[in-house]
Amino acid sequence: MSGKSKSNQRVMLTKRLIGEALLQMLKTHQMNKISIRELCQVAGINRTTFYNHYGSQHDVLNEIAETYIQSTSFTVINDLAAGKNIDECLTGILQYMKDNLEFSKLVLDLEHYDLISHITSSLPQFDHMVMKHLPGNLDLEEKKAIASYVQYGTVRLLREWILSDCLKSPEEEAKLILMIAGRTIGGH
């Protein structure tokens, strides 16, 4: 195995240990009460190693959330661009969220962590995707408002679904979201 490959594996392992330690600690501690010293103890690493990869515990959470977002939202965007059916795409994402329910709930429960803002800043193309399905007679401000409404409404529905322990199946929730979004987009 090459030195670079071994180094990459070590970095990935270190980041995984830190991420798992943070998630474990978030079950019993508020984010602002977690010290780097404690986090490093739980992860089994030293502080110098931590600071080689992150500036704060918030950087760790943001990286975990970014991975989660890529596994959900970016997948939908890419699948839609590849011509997949939106019902199928959204159902797959909801299944991923359900399979990772503990993390989904944890992020939603965190004070001072705005998942919606994180998603919207990570997915500027979501607005464009919604806006291209709107009638041409709407001005840009109206289109932006409708796209924002659809995005925030969808995130709110997902939040309620996650916090209810995904009582509806991913298929049922996907149908509900698409029905509401379709009426909002098509109702003009």
Z-matrix of the N, CA and C atoms (Angstrom, degrees):
N
C 1 1.445
C 2 1.527 1 108.46
N 3 1.306 2 117.42 1 135.24
C 4 1.458 3 120.92 2 -178.07
C 5 1.528 4 110.52 3 -70.76
N 6 1.330 5 115.64 4 157.15
C 7 1.460 6 120.95 5 -179.83
C 8 1.509 7 112.41 6 -61.30
N 9 1.343 8 116.40 7 -38.66
C 10 1.469 9 120.71 8 -179.36
C 11 1.528 10 110.73 9 -66.75
N 12 1.328 11 116.72 10 -41.02
C 13 1.461 12 121.28 11 179.17
C 14 1.530 13 110.48 12 -64.51
N 15 1.324 14 115.83 13 -41.82
C 16 1.460 15 120.51 14 179.01
C 17 1.531 16 110.25 15 -65.10
N 18 1.340 17 116.27 16 -39.30
C 19 1.459 18 121.69 17 178.05
C 20 1.533 19 110.45 18 -64.23
N 21 1.337 20 117.28 19 -43.51
C 22 1.472 21 121.21 20 177.81
C 23 1.516 22 111.42 21 -61.40
N 24 1.327 23 116.39 22 -40.66
C 25 1.468 24 119.69 23 178.54
C 26 1.524 25 110.66 24 -64.13
N 27 1.319 26 116.57 25 -39.21
C 28 1.459 27 121.29 26 179.73
C 29 1.536 28 110.07 27 -65.60
N 30 1.323 29 116.67 28 -42.65
C 31 1.469 30 120.94 29 178.04
C 32 1.533 31 109.67 30 -62.58
N 33 1.324 32 116.54 31 -45.62
C 34 1.473 33 120.17 32 179.93
C 35 1.528 34 110.85 33 -61.52
N 36 1.342 35 116.81 34 -42.28
C 37 1.461 36 120.80 35 179.16
C 38 1.530 37 110.53 36 -63.72
N 39 1.320 38 116.61 37 -45.40
C 40 1.467 39 121.16 38 179.62
C 41 1.524 40 110.42 39 -59.92
N 42 1.322 41 117.00 40 -47.25
C 43 1.463 42 120.56 41 -179.87
C 44 1.527 43 111.18 42 -63.99
N 45 1.326 44 116.19 43 -38.39
C 46 1.468 45 119.40 44 178.12
C 47 1.526 46 110.35 45 -63.97
N 48 1.334 47 117.42 46 -44.23
C 49 1.467 48 121.17 47 179.01
C 50 1.526 49 111.18 48 -60.85
N 51 1.321 50 116.42 49 -43.47
C 52 1.462 51 120.72 50 179.39
C 53 1.528 52 110.24 51 -65.11
N 54 1.329 53 116.86 52 -45.49
C 55 1.468 54 120.93 53 179.64
C 56 1.518 55 112.22 54 -61.65
N 57 1.331 56 116.74 55 -45.11
C 58 1.468 57 120.53 56 179.32
C 59 1.526 58 110.94 57 -64.63
N 60 1.327 59 116.45 58 -38.81
C 61 1.468 60 120.20 59 178.66
C 62 1.527 61 110.27 60 -63.97
N 63 1.335 62 116.54 61 -44.14
C 64 1.469 63 119.61 62 179.42
C 65 1.524 64 110.80 63 -61.75
N 66 1.320 65 117.17 64 -46.97
C 67 1.467 66 120.00 65 -179.83
C 68 1.526 67 111.33 66 -61.63
N 69 1.319 68 116.29 67 -39.49
C 70 1.468 69 120.63 68 177.69
C 71 1.531 70 110.15 69 -62.90
N 72 1.322 71 116.63 70 -44.18
C 73 1.465 72 120.57 71 -178.65
C 74 1.530 73 112.14 72 -68.98
N 75 1.331 74 116.93 73 -32.43
C 76 1.464 75 120.15 74 -179.31
C 77 1.526 76 112.35 75 -66.58
N 78 1.309 77 117.21 76 -16.44
C 79 1.465 78 120.35 77 177.65
C 80 1.525 79 110.87 78 -69.30
N 81 1.342 80 116.39 79 -26.21
C 82 1.466 81 119.59 80 -175.74
C 83 1.531 82 113.59 81 -125.04
N 84 1.334 83 117.43 82 -10.89
C 85 1.468 84 121.17 83 -177.77
C 86 1.523 85 110.40 84 -123.90
N 87 1.338 86 115.87 85 149.38
C 88 1.450 87 119.32 86 170.06
C 89 1.523 88 107.97 87 -76.78
N 90 1.312 89 116.17 88 149.65
C 91 1.464 90 121.26 89 -176.59
C 92 1.522 91 111.83 90 -53.38
N 93 1.336 92 116.93 91 -45.40
C 94 1.463 93 119.72 92 -176.38
C 95 1.529 94 113.45 93 -73.69
N 96 1.332 95 117.72 94 -3.71
C 97 1.463 96 122.36 95 177.58
C 98 1.534 97 112.14 96 -101.96
N 99 1.318 98 117.09 97 -1.36
C 100 1.467 99 121.11 98 -179.66
C 101 1.524 100 108.54 99 -91.49
N 102 1.328 101 115.43 100 119.78
C 103 1.466 102 119.20 101 178.57
C 104 1.532 103 109.02 102 -91.68
N 105 1.313 104 114.93 103 155.76
C 106 1.468 105 120.19 104 177.07
C 107 1.528 106 109.57 105 -62.34
N 108 1.325 107 116.46 106 -38.26
C 109 1.470 108 120.71 107 179.38
C 110 1.532 109 110.25 108 -58.36
N 111 1.342 110 116.41 109 -50.11
C 112 1.473 111 120.44 110 179.81
C 113 1.537 112 111.05 111 -63.35
N 114 1.322 113 115.56 112 -43.16
C 115 1.466 114 120.27 113 -179.48
C 116 1.527 115 110.38 114 -59.38
N 117 1.316 116 116.30 115 -43.59
C 118 1.463 117 120.58 116 179.48
C 119 1.524 118 111.39 117 -65.71
N 120 1.333 119 116.38 118 -37.21
C 121 1.470 120 120.30 119 177.08
C 122 1.522 121 110.57 120 -60.97
N 123 1.320 122 115.96 121 -49.37
C 124 1.463 123 120.99 122 -178.47
C 125 1.533 124 110.33 123 -63.69
N 126 1.333 125 116.74 124 -38.16
C 127 1.468 126 120.95 125 -179.06
C 128 1.528 127 112.33 126 -76.96
N 129 1.326 128 116.74 127 -17.71
C 130 1.458 129 120.16 128 -179.25
C 131 1.526 130 113.24 129 75.85
N 132 1.326 131 115.57 130 33.16
C 133 1.468 132 120.43 131 179.14
C 134 1.527 133 108.61 132 -129.45
N 135 1.335 134 116.61 133 168.22
C 136 1.461 135 118.21 134 176.47
C 137 1.529 136 109.98 135 -94.80
N 138 1.327 137 115.11 136 164.94
C 139 1.467 138 120.40 137 -175.25
C 140 1.524 139 112.32 138 -64.74
N 141 1.318 140 116.38 139 -35.44
C 142 1.469 141 119.27 140 179.02
C 143 1.521 142 110.06 141 -60.27
N 144 1.314 143 116.05 142 -42.39
C 145 1.465 144 120.39 143 178.19
C 146 1.524 145 110.02 144 -62.27
N 147 1.327 146 117.02 145 -43.42
C 148 1.466 147 120.66 146 178.17
C 149 1.530 148 109.73 147 -56.46
N 150 1.324 149 116.18 148 -51.17
C 151 1.464 150 120.63 149 -175.67
C 152 1.529 151 113.37 150 -70.54
N 153 1.326 152 117.00 151 -13.75
C 154 1.468 153 119.59 152 171.99
C 155 1.527 154 111.13 153 -69.23
N 156 1.337 155 116.12 154 -22.02
C 157 1.466 156 120.87 155 -174.57
C 158 1.525 157 113.99 156 -115.65
N 159 1.319 158 117.34 157 -29.97
C 160 1.463 159 121.33 158 -174.03
C 161 1.521 160 110.92 159 -138.71
N 162 1.333 161 115.37 160 156.56
C 163 1.457 162 120.94 161 175.38
C 164 1.519 163 111.99 162 -95.09
N 165 1.345 164 115.94 163 -27.54
C 166 1.465 165 120.88 164 -178.09
C 167 1.523 166 109.39 165 -158.51
N 168 1.321 167 114.86 166 171.93
C 169 1.465 168 119.96 167 176.33
C 170 1.531 169 110.70 168 -66.41
N 171 1.331 170 116.71 169 -25.29
C 172 1.473 171 120.62 170 177.70
C 173 1.532 172 110.39 171 -67.32
N 174 1.324 173 116.66 172 -35.12
C 175 1.472 174 120.54 173 177.00
C 176 1.527 175 110.55 174 -62.96
N 177 1.332 176 116.00 175 -37.08
C 178 1.475 177 120.78 176 178.92
C 179 1.524 178 109.24 177 -64.58
N 180 1.336 179 116.08 178 -48.74
C 181 1.465 180 120.33 179 -179.51
C 182 1.524 181 110.98 180 -61.48
N 183 1.332 182 116.82 181 -42.42
C 184 1.463 183 119.62 182 178.93
C 185 1.521 184 111.38 183 -61.56
N 186 1.331 185 117.62 184 -39.41
C 187 1.462 186 120.28 185 178.71
C 188 1.532 187 111.00 186 -66.15
N 189 1.330 188 116.69 187 -41.19
C 190 1.471 189 120.61 188 177.41
C 191 1.528 190 109.79 189 -63.00
N 192 1.327 191 116.07 190 -45.37
C 193 1.463 192 120.58 191 -179.81
C 194 1.521 193 110.91 192 -63.82
N 195 1.325 194 117.02 193 -39.35
C 196 1.469 195 121.19 194 178.99
C 197 1.524 196 110.65 195 -61.39
N 198 1.318 197 116.41 196 -42.23
C 199 1.470 198 121.04 197 177.47
C 200 1.523 199 110.20 198 -62.61
N 201 1.324 200 115.66 199 -42.63
C 202 1.461 201 121.73 200 178.98
C 203 1.529 202 110.39 201 -62.33
N 204 1.334 203 115.69 202 -45.68
C 205 1.464 204 120.54 203 179.85
C 206 1.527 205 110.47 204 -62.85
N 207 1.326 206 116.31 205 -41.63
C 208 1.461 207 119.31 206 178.79
C 209 1.520 208 110.89 207 -63.38
N 210 1.328 209 116.42 208 -35.50
C 211 1.459 210 119.88 209 -179.87
C 212 1.519 211 112.34 210 -75.60
N 213 1.313 212 116.95 211 -11.28
C 214 1.463 213 120.06 212 -179.52
C 215 1.526 214 110.55 213 -115.15
N 216 1.296 215 116.26 214 -76.94
C 217 1.460 216 121.07 215 -171.90
C 218 1.520 217 113.81 216 -62.95
N 219 1.340 218 117.65 217 -46.73
C 220 1.460 219 119.50 218 -179.53
C 221 1.526 220 111.13 219 -62.84
N 222 1.324 221 116.36 220 -33.62
C 223 1.460 222 120.33 221 178.16
C 224 1.523 223 110.24 222 -62.02
N 225 1.342 224 116.58 223 -43.23
C 226 1.468 225 120.16 224 178.55
C 227 1.527 226 110.48 225 -60.93
N 228 1.336 227 116.18 226 -48.49
C 229 1.466 228 120.42 227 -178.77
C 230 1.532 229 110.22 228 -58.58
N 231 1.325 230 116.92 229 -47.17
C 232 1.475 231 121.04 230 -178.89
C 233 1.523 232 111.92 231 -66.14
N 234 1.335 233 116.97 232 -41.79
C 235 1.463 234 120.47 233 179.86
C 236 1.534 235 111.23 234 -65.31
N 237 1.327 236 115.97 235 -40.10
C 238 1.469 237 119.28 236 178.09
C 239 1.531 238 110.32 237 -65.33
N 240 1.310 239 116.39 238 -42.04
C 241 1.469 240 120.54 239 178.77
C 242 1.527 241 110.77 240 -62.46
N 243 1.333 242 116.11 241 -30.21
C 244 1.466 243 121.06 242 179.05
C 245 1.531 244 112.07 243 -83.13
N 246 1.341 245 116.65 244 -0.01
C 247 1.455 246 120.31 245 175.41
C 248 1.517 247 115.37 246 93.26
N 249 1.323 248 118.21 247 9.15
C 250 1.467 249 119.93 248 178.54
C 251 1.528 250 110.21 249 -71.52
N 252 1.324 251 115.24 250 153.98
C 253 1.458 252 123.41 251 178.64
C 254 1.537 253 109.49 252 -66.80
N 255 1.330 254 117.37 253 134.82
C 256 1.469 255 120.93 254 -176.47
C 257 1.530 256 112.01 255 -63.62
N 258 1.337 257 117.38 256 -36.43
C 259 1.479 258 119.95 257 178.49
C 260 1.523 259 110.13 258 -58.85
N 261 1.324 260 115.21 259 -46.36
C 262 1.460 261 121.76 260 -178.53
C 263 1.535 262 110.32 261 -64.40
N 264 1.333 263 116.99 262 -42.58
C 265 1.466 264 121.87 263 179.95
C 266 1.521 265 110.85 264 -61.98
N 267 1.325 266 116.20 265 -50.82
C 268 1.454 267 120.78 266 -177.21
C 269 1.522 268 111.32 267 -65.72
N 270 1.315 269 117.89 268 -39.04
C 271 1.460 270 121.27 269 177.84
C 272 1.533 271 110.18 270 -61.44
N 273 1.323 272 116.54 271 -41.36
C 274 1.466 273 120.42 272 177.92
C 275 1.519 274 111.87 273 -61.59
N 276 1.316 275 116.52 274 -41.58
C 277 1.462 276 121.21 275 178.89
C 278 1.522 277 110.62 276 -65.95
N 279 1.318 278 116.35 277 -43.72
C 280 1.468 279 120.14 278 179.54
C 281 1.523 280 110.79 279 -64.05
N 282 1.321 281 116.83 280 -35.54
C 283 1.463 282 120.24 281 176.59
C 284 1.530 283 109.67 282 -64.16
N 285 1.337 284 116.62 283 -41.25
C 286 1.476 285 120.97 284 177.84
C 287 1.535 286 109.95 285 -61.66
N 288 1.329 287 116.56 286 -43.15
C 289 1.468 288 120.25 287 179.29
C 290 1.522 289 110.69 288 -64.04
N 291 1.312 290 116.03 289 -40.30
C 292 1.470 291 120.05 290 179.05
C 293 1.525 292 110.22 291 -66.66
N 294 1.328 293 116.69 292 -40.93
C 295 1.465 294 120.87 293 178.55
C 296 1.524 295 111.76 294 -65.12
N 297 1.324 296 116.68 295 -25.23
C 298 1.465 297 122.86 296 179.10
C 299 1.527 298 110.12 297 -113.41
N 300 1.317 299 115.37 298 39.33
C 301 1.461 300 121.96 299 -172.98
C 302 1.527 301 112.67 300 -58.46
N 303 1.325 302 117.23 301 -40.84
C 304 1.460 303 120.35 302 -178.26
C 305 1.532 304 110.44 303 -59.21
N 306 1.329 305 116.91 304 -46.34
C 307 1.460 306 120.09 305 179.09
C 308 1.526 307 110.43 306 -66.62
N 309 1.333 308 116.75 307 -42.57
C 310 1.457 309 120.38 308 -179.72
C 311 1.530 310 110.60 309 -57.09
N 312 1.317 311 116.72 310 -45.96
C 313 1.456 312 120.96 311 -179.69
C 314 1.525 313 111.27 312 -67.19
N 315 1.311 314 115.69 313 -40.42
C 316 1.456 315 120.65 314 -179.59
C 317 1.519 316 111.18 315 -58.86
N 318 1.319 317 116.98 316 -47.07
C 319 1.461 318 120.68 317 -179.29
C 320 1.524 319 110.61 318 -65.68
N 321 1.322 320 117.24 319 -38.54
C 322 1.463 321 120.05 320 179.92
C 323 1.524 322 112.25 321 -67.51
N 324 1.328 323 116.27 322 -29.38
C 325 1.463 324 120.30 323 -177.65
C 326 1.521 325 113.69 324 -84.99
N 327 1.325 326 117.21 325 -12.46
C 328 1.456 327 119.61 326 -176.60
C 329 1.522 328 111.12 327 -69.31
N 330 1.316 329 116.10 328 128.35
C 331 1.460 330 119.77 329 172.33
C 332 1.520 331 106.60 330 -74.06
N 333 1.271 332 117.20 331 151.27
C 334 1.465 333 123.28 332 176.73
C 335 1.524 334 113.20 333 67.22
N 336 1.326 335 118.96 334 13.88
C 337 1.455 336 119.12 335 176.11
C 338 1.514 337 107.51 336 -123.93
N 339 1.300 338 116.66 337 111.73
C 340 1.449 339 121.59 338 -175.40
C 341 1.528 340 109.73 339 -99.27
N 342 1.322 341 115.77 340 92.27
C 343 1.462 342 120.92 341 -178.27
C 344 1.519 343 111.26 342 -60.17
N 345 1.323 344 117.45 343 -37.14
C 346 1.463 345 120.37 344 -179.36
C 347 1.525 346 110.40 345 -60.94
N 348 1.325 347 116.61 346 -46.65
C 349 1.474 348 119.25 347 178.70
C 350 1.520 349 110.83 348 -62.42
N 351 1.321 350 115.93 349 -39.30
C 352 1.464 351 119.95 350 -179.91
C 353 1.531 352 110.24 351 -63.81
N 354 1.319 353 116.40 352 -42.29
C 355 1.464 354 120.31 353 179.38
C 356 1.525 355 110.53 354 -67.20
N 357 1.326 356 116.75 355 -45.42
C 358 1.469 357 118.67 356 -176.93
C 359 1.521 358 111.75 357 -65.76
N 360 1.338 359 117.47 358 -36.37
C 361 1.469 360 118.24 359 178.20
C 362 1.524 361 110.80 360 -73.19
N 363 1.322 362 117.46 361 -26.08
C 364 1.462 363 120.74 362 179.04
C 365 1.524 364 112.48 363 -81.81
N 366 1.325 365 116.40 364 -20.50
C 367 1.459 366 119.91 365 -173.99
C 368 1.522 367 113.98 366 -127.06
N 369 1.313 368 118.21 367 62.13
C 370 1.469 369 117.91 368 179.25
C 371 1.526 370 111.73 369 -62.85
N 372 1.330 371 117.95 370 -24.56
C 373 1.461 372 119.98 371 -178.46
C 374 1.534 373 112.46 372 -71.77
N 375 1.342 374 118.35 373 -14.00
C 376 1.459 375 120.88 374 177.88
C 377 1.526 376 109.57 375 -60.35
N 378 1.343 377 115.65 376 -47.23
C 379 1.468 378 119.91 377 179.38
C 380 1.525 379 111.30 378 -57.61
N 381 1.333 380 116.25 379 -44.42
C 382 1.472 381 120.39 380 -179.25
C 383 1.528 382 111.08 381 -63.52
N 384 1.340 383 115.80 382 -37.93
C 385 1.459 384 119.85 383 179.60
C 386 1.534 385 110.32 384 -62.96
N 387 1.339 386 116.41 385 -43.62
C 388 1.468 387 120.54 386 178.76
C 389 1.528 388 110.11 387 -67.81
N 390 1.329 389 116.87 388 -45.34
C 391 1.469 390 121.06 389 -175.03
C 392 1.523 391 112.33 390 -62.98
N 393 1.327 392 117.87 391 -32.85
C 394 1.470 393 118.32 392 -178.81
C 395 1.526 394 112.14 393 -70.92
N 396 1.351 395 117.47 394 -15.11
C 397 1.465 396 121.00 395 177.00
C 398 1.528 397 112.73 396 -93.35
N 399 1.330 398 116.50 397 -0.64
C 400 1.465 399 120.06 398 -178.99
C 401 1.527 400 110.43 399 -89.40
N 402 1.340 401 116.75 400 153.96
C 403 1.471 402 120.24 401 179.49
C 404 1.530 403 111.97 402 -59.22
N 405 1.301 404 116.26 403 145.69
C 406 1.458 405 123.01 404 -178.13
C 407 1.517 406 114.62 405 -67.65
N 408 1.348 407 116.37 406 -18.19
C 409 1.467 408 118.33 407 -177.40
C 410 1.527 409 113.36 408 -80.28
N 411 1.323 410 117.94 409 -2.07
C 412 1.465 411 121.26 410 177.30
C 413 1.518 412 109.02 411 -86.75
N 414 1.345 413 115.99 412 143.53
C 415 1.463 414 117.02 413 176.85
C 416 1.534 415 109.76 414 -81.26
N 417 1.318 416 116.35 415 170.39
C 418 1.459 417 121.85 416 -174.09
C 419 1.524 418 112.17 417 -60.01
N 420 1.316 419 117.97 418 -40.15
C 421 1.462 420 120.98 419 179.98
C 422 1.533 421 111.04 420 -63.40
N 423 1.331 422 116.88 421 -41.52
C 424 1.471 423 120.18 422 177.66
C 425 1.524 424 110.51 423 -64.07
N 426 1.325 425 116.04 424 -42.52
C 427 1.468 426 120.03 425 179.50
C 428 1.527 427 110.98 426 -62.91
N 429 1.336 428 116.74 427 -42.82
C 430 1.467 429 120.19 428 178.96
C 431 1.530 430 110.83 429 -63.42
N 432 1.324 431 116.81 430 -40.23
C 433 1.467 432 121.00 431 -179.59
C 434 1.529 433 110.61 432 -64.44
N 435 1.327 434 117.04 433 -43.46
C 436 1.472 435 120.41 434 179.43
C 437 1.527 436 110.15 435 -65.99
N 438 1.330 437 117.77 436 -42.64
C 439 1.473 438 121.28 437 179.20
C 440 1.530 439 110.38 438 -61.29
N 441 1.315 440 116.85 439 -42.36
C 442 1.464 441 121.60 440 178.98
C 443 1.532 442 110.33 441 -64.45
N 444 1.324 443 115.98 442 -43.08
C 445 1.463 444 121.97 443 179.40
C 446 1.534 445 110.71 444 -60.54
N 447 1.322 446 116.20 445 -45.28
C 448 1.470 447 120.95 446 179.80
C 449 1.526 448 109.80 447 -63.71
N 450 1.330 449 116.36 448 -44.78
C 451 1.462 450 120.11 449 -177.95
C 452 1.530 451 111.59 450 -64.36
N 453 1.321 452 116.79 451 -50.97
C 454 1.465 453 119.67 452 -178.27
C 455 1.523 454 111.27 453 -67.06
N 456 1.319 455 117.09 454 -37.58
C 457 1.466 456 120.32 455 177.27
C 458 1.517 457 111.70 456 -63.93
N 459 1.313 458 116.60 457 -40.98
C 460 1.468 459 121.02 458 178.47
C 461 1.518 460 110.39 459 -63.94
N 462 1.331 461 116.47 460 -44.91
C 463 1.466 462 119.82 461 179.50
C 464 1.526 463 109.93 462 -62.93
N 465 1.320 464 117.21 463 -38.75
C 466 1.475 465 120.75 464 178.63
C 467 1.530 466 110.73 465 -63.79
N 468 1.326 467 117.11 466 -43.95
C 469 1.469 468 120.18 467 177.33
C 470 1.526 469 110.65 468 -62.17
N 471 1.319 470 116.77 469 -41.23
C 472 1.470 471 120.42 470 178.50
C 473 1.527 472 110.93 471 -63.81
N 474 1.328 473 115.70 472 -40.30
C 475 1.464 474 120.49 473 179.43
C 476 1.536 475 109.92 474 -60.12
N 477 1.323 476 116.33 475 -48.15
C 478 1.465 477 120.42 476 180.00
C 479 1.527 478 110.84 477 -62.94
N 480 1.318 479 117.22 478 -39.32
C 481 1.462 480 121.75 479 179.61
C 482 1.529 481 110.34 480 -64.39
N 483 1.320 482 117.02 481 -45.04
C 484 1.471 483 121.31 482 179.82
C 485 1.523 484 110.52 483 -63.96
N 486 1.335 485 116.82 484 -46.61
C 487 1.464 486 119.99 485 -177.65
C 488 1.526 487 112.57 486 -69.10
N 489 1.342 488 117.60 487 -16.64
C 490 1.474 489 120.54 488 175.74
C 491 1.527 490 110.77 489 -91.42
N 492 1.346 491 116.61 490 13.50
C 493 1.472 492 122.62 491 -177.30
C 494 1.518 493 112.31 492 62.30
N 495 1.319 494 116.39 493 33.44
C 496 1.468 495 122.62 494 175.76
C 497 1.523 496 111.45 495 54.75
N 498 1.332 497 115.36 496 52.75
C 499 1.464 498 119.90 497 -178.34
C 500 1.526 499 112.21 498 -57.91
N 501 1.327 500 116.45 499 -43.31
C 502 1.462 501 119.66 500 175.75
C 503 1.529 502 107.79 501 -80.49
N 504 1.300 503 115.51 502 155.41
C 505 1.464 504 119.02 503 176.23
C 506 1.529 505 109.16 504 -70.58
N 507 1.330 506 117.85 505 158.84
C 508 1.467 507 119.66 506 175.76
C 509 1.535 508 111.84 507 -54.99
N 510 1.324 509 117.10 508 -36.76
C 511 1.474 510 120.84 509 179.48
C 512 1.524 511 111.64 510 -64.39
N 513 1.346 512 116.46 511 -43.96
C 514 1.466 513 120.60 512 179.97
C 515 1.529 514 111.27 513 -65.32
N 516 1.339 515 116.36 514 -42.50
C 517 1.467 516 120.16 515 -179.42
C 518 1.526 517 110.37 516 -66.97
N 519 1.315 518 117.11 517 -39.58
C 520 1.472 519 121.02 518 178.47
C 521 1.525 520 110.09 519 -61.61
N 522 1.334 521 117.68 520 -43.35
C 523 1.468 522 121.55 521 179.09
C 524 1.530 523 110.88 522 -61.83
N 525 1.335 524 116.98 523 -42.38
C 526 1.461 525 121.22 524 179.46
C 527 1.535 526 110.47 525 -62.83
N 528 1.311 527 116.79 526 -48.70
C 529 1.472 528 121.08 527 -179.34
C 530 1.528 529 110.31 528 -60.26
N 531 1.314 530 116.56 529 -47.02
C 532 1.465 531 120.02 530 -178.09
C 533 1.519 532 112.24 531 -66.50
N 534 1.332 533 116.37 532 -35.70
C 535 1.466 534 119.92 533 178.33
C 536 1.533 535 109.81 534 -64.54
N 537 1.327 536 117.31 535 -46.25
C 538 1.470 537 120.91 536 -179.24
C 539 1.527 538 110.62 537 -67.60
N 540 1.330 539 117.39 538 -45.73
C 541 1.471 540 121.24 539 179.77
C 542 1.527 541 109.70 540 -62.30
N 543 1.329 542 116.61 541 -41.65
C 544 1.468 543 120.16 542 179.76
C 545 1.503 544 112.84 543 -62.67
N 546 1.326 545 116.03 544 -40.37
C 547 1.468 546 119.57 545 178.25
C 548 1.530 547 110.98 546 -67.29
N 549 1.329 548 115.53 547 -37.73
C 550 1.471 549 119.20 548 179.41
C 551 1.531 550 110.31 549 -66.62
N 552 1.311 551 115.98 550 -46.23
C 553 1.465 552 120.60 551 -178.02
C 554 1.520 553 110.63 552 -70.65
N 555 1.328 554 116.63 553 -43.63
C 556 1.461 555 120.69 554 -174.57
C 557 1.515 556 114.44 555 -85.20
N 558 1.337 557 116.41 556 -9.06
C 559 1.467 558 119.54 557 -174.99
C 560 1.517 559 114.24 558 -78.51
N 561 1.325 560 117.46 559 7.40
C 562 1.473 561 119.47 560 -177.23
C 563 1.488 562 111.34 561 -111.49
